[in-house]
Amino acid sequence: MQTRNPILDDLARVASGALGALGGVRGEIEERLKEQLEKVLARMDLVSREEFEAAKALAAKARLEQEALESRLAKLEARIAELEAKAPSTLAVSRAALPAGEAG
């Protein structure tokens, strides 16, 4: 036969209420921590993902342009060296015609 003990029932209700209250407190604490973290991050002046991706794309484009210019410069330098090798006397004459200090 099962007996009902009002003291045990009251204790069970109190414990149940305490657990419910602790769950609510936990949620409240998490919310406050989240708010504080957002405030700290806002003060740090960090860039957004979109801004970062845009800057990354610009840097990649600039790198490609730099590589193209380096290639073009190498070709021009090779062409100058080729012309100097073919006609060194012509180059010497044209440099001699320059005013002093500009040859070189």
MOFEN-V712809 format. One line per field, one symbol per residue. ss: DSSP state (2 for helix, 1 for strand, 0 for the rest). phi: phi as a letter, one per 20 degrees, with the letter a starting at -180 (. if undefined). burial: + if it has 24 or more other ideal C-beta (glycine too) atoms within 12 Angstrom, else -. Layout:
# MOFEN-V712809
ss = ???
phi = ???
burial = ???
This chain:
# MOFEN-V712809
ss = 00000222222222222222222222222222222222222220000022222222222222222222222222222222222222022222222200000000
phi = .edddfffffffffffffffffffffffffffffffffffffffleeegfffffffffffffffffffffffffffffffffffffcffffffffffffgndfq
burial = --------------------------------------------------------------------------------------------------------
